[in-house]
């Protein structure tokens, strides 16, 4: 059953609301995994790399699953794809609660990664994009992306509070229950399977082969790598970095007065701060994407991330610089997502947006895998995160450059020879 045509004339519609609910809960859980680094490592006396590799595997299989779930949704329906993702997520979380070896955690994070893929940006943004009109699409994608940031605000503090009251295994079970509850939002998830497209009505395989041969697609693909590296590394390791490297929170300071008295508490709040300020940043990016060149906006965001990251690691790490970094990075955090997904839809059309964006997102998750795993591996060697942080600064600068040559106009406006298979 398709959504009535009137739904596409409104910015806020049931599809957008349902998508926001599912993304919010999915990302609330996903953003909390960094808080499990220390409890799990301390309980089993593991090196930092062990659980870091599990989170890295989660990011990798999130990326692998993204085009798979995107193609499944386009073939069999969005709701079936999202429900399948929810099932993977729940099973992975529940079984992880009983895992006692690094290998078990790493294996089960494959399931969690597929779960995030099925309940995350690839499928949700595609259905939200199809349910929105041209004039509302960029803003609708921004709102759905901002819902992920809202999850990031809620998830880490909730996880931190739960960890103070129960073992980490029980927190995994509670999170699985949250994922199950979010699936009830699928009752609202009815969007048209077909929509106007800037491309042709050719089969999926033909469109994908043509896209992966397009230099602009490859530039977007490789440019998204640094976004995944930076976001996944910070989500997984920033709480531990703050706990171990930040200066003390002085009694009588504003943070102390707000009840944030330890670096560990500051680590949880920093992730939430990033999510809070990313809501505004993502919505602003979605608004800008309707008015200005998306590729130049993306280049600017990556450049600003590079500057902010370099300034943070060169300055003394204090509670004040942690807060300033969280605010600045949060404003840029997921601002790349509505612009990148909107750029893919604008150039290659809406019909196979889920699959094509899923392929681009795979690069994002390759970066995420490297950022999380390398963070743990280099920490075990050097006992700090400085070197891996500078790698993130470098790849961010590279992404800023890679977006500049992208040809930002639809295939339908290109000469036929330029888009020939």
C-alpha positions in Angstrom: 0.0 0.0 0.0 1.5 3.3 -1.1 1.4 6.6 0.8 -1.3 9.0 -0.5 0.2 11.6 -2.8 -0.6 14.4 -0.3 2.1 13.1 2.0 4.8 14.3 -0.3 3.5 17.9 -0.1 4.3 18.2 3.7 7.6 18.3 5.4 6.4 16.5 8.5 4.7 13.2 7.6 4.2 9.8 9.2 7.1 8.3 7.2 9.5 10.9 8.6 8.2 10.5 12.1 8.6 6.7 12.0 12.0 7.0 10.5 13.1 9.4 13.2 11.9 7.1 16.0 13.8 4.1 14.6 17.0 6.0 13.9 16.9 7.7 17.3 16.7 4.4 19.2 19.2 2.6 16.9 21.8 5.4 17.3 21.2 5.7 21.0 22.3 2.1 21.4 25.1 2.4 18.8 26.5 5.6 20.3 26.9 3.9 23.7 29.3 1.2 22.9 32.3 3.3 23.8 31.2 3.3 27.4 31.6 -0.5 27.5 35.3 -0.3 26.7 36.6 0.0 30.2 34.0 -2.3 32.1 34.5 -5.2 29.7 38.3 -4.8 29.5 38.5 -4.6 33.3 36.3 -7.6 33.9 38.2 -9.9 31.6 41.6 -8.2 31.8 41.7 -7.8 28.0 44.0 -5.4 26.2 42.2 -2.4 24.8 42.4 -3.8 21.2 40.2 -6.7 22.0 36.9 -4.9 22.5 38.0 -2.2 20.1 38.2 -4.8 17.3 34.7 -5.9 18.2 33.4 -2.4 17.7 35.5 -2.1 14.5 33.8 -5.3 13.2 30.5 -3.8 14.1 31.3 -0.8 11.9 32.6 -2.9 9.1 29.5 -5.1 9.0 27.3 -2.0 9.3 28.9 -0.9 6.1 28.7 -4.3 4.4 25.0 -4.6 5.3 24.1 -1.1 4.2 23.9 -1.8 0.4 22.4 -5.3 1.1 19.6 -3.9 3.1 19.2 -1.0 0.7 18.8 -3.4 -2.2 16.5 -5.7 -0.2 14.2 -2.7 0.7 14.0 -1.7 -3.0 13.1 -5.2 -4.0 10.9 -6.5 -1.1 9.8 -3.4 0.8 11.2 -0.9 3.3 9.4 -2.3 6.3 10.6 -5.9 5.8 14.2 -4.6 5.5 13.9 -2.5 8.7 12.2 -5.4 10.6 15.0 -7.7 9.5 17.6 -5.2 10.7 15.8 -4.9 14.1 15.9 -8.7 14.4 19.7 -8.8 13.8 20.2 -6.0 16.3 18.2 -7.7 19.1 19.8 -11.1 18.6 23.3 -9.6 18.5 22.8 -7.6 21.7 21.2 -10.4 23.6 23.9 -12.9 22.7 26.6 -10.4 23.4 25.4 -10.2 27.0 26.6 -13.8 27.4 29.9 -13.5 25.4 33.0 -14.1 27.5 35.8 -14.2 24.9 37.1 -11.5 22.5 36.3 -13.8 19.6 32.7 -14.2 20.7 32.2 -10.4 21.0 33.8 -9.8 17.6 31.6 -12.5 16.0 28.4 -11.2 17.6 29.2 -7.6 16.6 28.7 -8.8 13.0 25.0 -9.3 13.9 24.8 -5.9 15.6 26.5 -4.3 12.6 23.8 -5.8 10.3 21.2 -4.6 12.7 22.4 -1.0 12.6 22.5 -1.3 8.8 18.9 -2.3 8.6 17.7 0.3 11.1 20.1 3.1 10.1 20.6 5.8 7.5 20.7 3.8 4.3 17.2 2.3 4.4 15.6 5.1 6.5 17.0 8.0 4.4 15.9 6.4 1.2 12.3 5.9 2.3 12.2 9.4 3.8 13.6 10.8 0.6 11.0 9.1 -1.5 8.2 10.3 0.7 9.3 13.9 0.5 8.8 16.4 -2.4 11.8 18.0 -4.1 11.5 21.2 -2.2 11.4 19.4 1.2 13.8 16.5 0.5 17.0 18.0 1.8 15.4 19.3 5.0 13.6 16.0 5.5 16.9 14.1 5.2 18.4 16.6 7.7 15.7 16.0 10.2 16.0 12.2 9.9 19.8 12.5 10.3 19.3 14.8 13.3 17.2 12.1 14.9 20.4 10.0 15.0 22.0 12.9 16.9 19.1 12.9 19.4 19.8 9.3 20.0 23.4 10.1 20.6 22.3 12.6 23.3 20.1 10.1 25.0 22.2 6.9 24.6 25.5 7.5 26.5 24.0 9.1 29.6 21.3 6.4 29.8 24.0 3.7 29.4 26.2 5.4 32.0 23.3 5.5 34.4 22.4 1.9 33.8 26.0 0.8 34.2 26.1 2.4 37.6 23.1 0.3 38.6 23.6 -3.0 36.9 26.3 -5.1 35.1 27.1 -4.4 31.5 25.5 -7.7 30.5 22.1 -6.5 31.8 22.5 -3.2 29.9 22.8 -5.1 26.6 19.5 -6.9 27.4 17.8 -3.6 28.2 19.0 -2.1 25.0 17.6 -5.1 23.0 14.2 -4.3 24.5 14.5 -0.7 23.3 15.2 -1.9 19.8 12.1 -4.2 19.9 9.9 -1.3 21.1 11.1 0.9 18.3 9.9 -1.6 15.7 6.3 -0.6 16.5 6.9 2.6 14.6 6.8 0.5 11.4 3.1 0.8 11.5 3.6 4.4 10.2 6.2 3.4 7.6 4.3 3.4 4.3 6.0 5.2 1.4 5.9 4.9 -2.4 8.2 2.4 -3.9 8.5 4.4 -7.1 9.1 8.1 -7.5 10.3 10.6 -10.1 14.0 10.0 -10.8 16.8 12.0 -12.3 18.0 8.8 -13.9 16.4 6.3 -16.2 14.2 3.2 -15.5 17.0 0.8 -16.2 17.6 -2.3 -14.1 19.5 -1.9 -10.8 22.6 -3.7 -12.0 23.0 -1.4 -15.0 22.7 1.7 -12.9 25.1 0.4 -10.3 27.8 -0.6 -12.9 27.5 2.8 -14.4 27.7 4.6 -11.1 30.9 2.8 -9.9 32.6 3.8 -13.2 31.7 7.4 -12.7 34.7 9.5 -11.3 32.3 11.6 -9.3 30.8 8.6 -7.5 34.3 7.4 -6.7 35.3 10.8 -5.3 32.1 10.8 -3.1 32.9 7.1 -2.1 36.5 7.8 -1.0 35.6 11.2 0.5 33.2 9.6 2.9 35.9 7.4 4.3 37.3 10.1 6.7 33.8 10.8 8.0 33.6 7.2 9.2 37.1 7.2 10.6 36.6 10.3 12.7 33.1 9.5 13.9 33.7 5.9 14.8 37.0 6.6 16.5 35.5 9.4 18.7 32.4 7.4 19.5 34.4 4.3 20.6 37.5 5.9 22.2 36.8 9.5 23.2 35.2 8.6 26.5 38.3 6.5 27.4 40.6 9.2 26.1 39.0 11.8 28.3 39.0 9.5 31.3 42.7 8.9 31.0 44.1 12.1 29.5 41.9 15.0 30.7 42.8 17.2 33.6 40.7 17.0 36.7 37.4 18.7 37.1 37.9 21.3 39.8 35.4 21.6 42.7 33.5 24.8 42.3 33.7 24.8 38.5 30.6 25.0 36.4 30.9 21.3 35.4 31.3 20.3 39.0 28.3 22.3 39.9 26.3 20.4 37.2 27.2 17.1 38.8 30.0 16.2 36.4 32.7 15.4 38.9 34.9 12.8 37.2 36.6 12.4 33.8 34.5 9.3 33.2 31.3 11.2 33.7 32.7 13.9 31.4 33.4 11.2 28.7 29.7 10.2 28.7 28.6 13.8 28.6 31.0 14.7 25.8 29.3 12.2 23.5 25.9 13.6 24.4 27.2 17.1 23.8 28.3 16.2 20.4 24.9 14.8 19.7 23.1 17.8 21.0 25.0 20.3 18.9 24.9 18.1 15.9 21.1 18.4 15.8 21.4 22.1 15.0 24.4 21.4 12.7 22.6 18.7 10.7 19.4 20.7 10.3 21.4 23.7 9.2 23.3 21.5 6.7 20.0 20.2 5.4 18.7 23.8 5.0 22.0 24.8 3.2 21.8 21.8 0.9 18.6 23.1 -0.6 20.3 26.4 -1.5 24.0 25.9 -2.1 26.4 23.5 -3.8 26.5 20.3 -1.7 30.0 19.4 -2.8 31.4 22.8 -1.6 29.5 22.5 1.7 31.0 19.0 2.2 34.5 20.3 1.5 34.0 23.1 4.0 32.7 20.7 6.7 35.7 18.4 6.3 38.1 21.4 6.4 36.5 22.7 9.6 36.7 19.2 11.2 40.4 19.1 10.3 41.1 22.4 12.0 39.0 21.6 15.1 40.7 18.2 15.5 44.2 19.6 15.1 43.6 22.4 17.5 42.2 20.0 20.2 45.2 17.6 20.1 47.8 20.4 20.1 46.2 22.1 23.2 46.3 20.8 26.7 43.4 18.4 27.3 41.3 20.0 30.0 37.6 19.7 30.9 37.1 23.1 29.2 38.8 22.1 25.9 36.8 18.8 25.9 33.6 20.8 26.1 34.7 23.2 23.4 35.8 20.4 21.1 32.5 18.5 21.7 30.5 21.6 20.8 32.5 22.4 17.7 32.8 18.8 16.4 29.1 18.2 17.3 28.1 21.1 15.0 29.9 19.3 12.1 29.3 15.6 13.2 26.6 14.2 11.0 26.2 17.3 8.8 27.8 15.3 6.0 25.0 12.7 5.9 22.1 14.8 4.5 24.5 16.4 2.1 26.1 13.2 0.9 22.8 11.3 0.6 21.2 14.3 -1.1 24.1 14.5 -3.5 23.7 10.9 -4.4 20.0 11.3 -4.9 20.5 14.5 -7.0 23.1 13.0 -9.3 21.9 9.4 -9.7 18.2 9.6 -8.9 15.8 8.3 -6.3 14.9 4.9 -7.6 18.1 3.2 -6.4 19.1 5.8 -3.8 19.2 3.2 -1.0 21.6 0.9 -2.8 23.8 3.6 -4.2 24.0 5.5 -0.9 24.6 2.1 0.8 27.7 1.6 -1.4 29.0 5.0 -0.6 28.3 4.3 3.1 30.4 1.2 2.9 33.4 3.5 2.5 32.3 5.4 5.5 32.3 2.1 7.5 35.7 1.0 6.2 36.9 4.3 7.7 35.0 3.5 10.9 36.6 0.0 11.1 40.1 1.4 10.7 39.5 4.3 13.2 38.1 2.0 15.9 40.6 -0.9 15.4 43.6 1.4 14.9 42.7 3.4 18.0 42.9 0.3 20.2 45.9 -1.2 18.5 48.0 2.0 18.6 46.9 2.6 22.2 48.3 -0.8 23.2 51.6 0.1 21.6 52.0 3.8 22.6 49.6 4.0 25.6 47.9 7.1 24.2 45.7 8.1 21.3 47.9 10.9 19.8 49.1 9.2 16.7 45.8 7.7 15.6 44.2 11.2 16.2 46.6 12.8 13.8 45.8 10.1 11.2 42.2 11.3 11.4 43.3 14.9 10.9 45.1 13.9 7.7 42.2 11.9 6.2 39.9 14.8 7.0 42.0 17.2 5.0 42.1 14.7 2.1 38.3 14.4 2.0 38.0 18.2 1.8 40.1 18.1 -1.4 38.4 15.0 -2.9 34.9 16.6 -3.0 36.0 19.6 -5.1 36.1 17.9 -8.5 32.7 16.2 -8.1 30.4 17.0 -11.1 27.2 18.1 -9.2 24.5 17.7 -11.8 22.1 14.9 -12.7 22.9 12.2 -15.1 20.0 13.2 -17.2 21.7 16.5 -17.9 25.0 14.9 -19.0 25.8 14.0 -22.6 24.8 10.5 -23.3 28.4 9.5 -24.0 29.4 10.6 -20.6 27.0 8.2 -18.8 27.3 5.3 -21.2 28.0 1.9 -19.6 
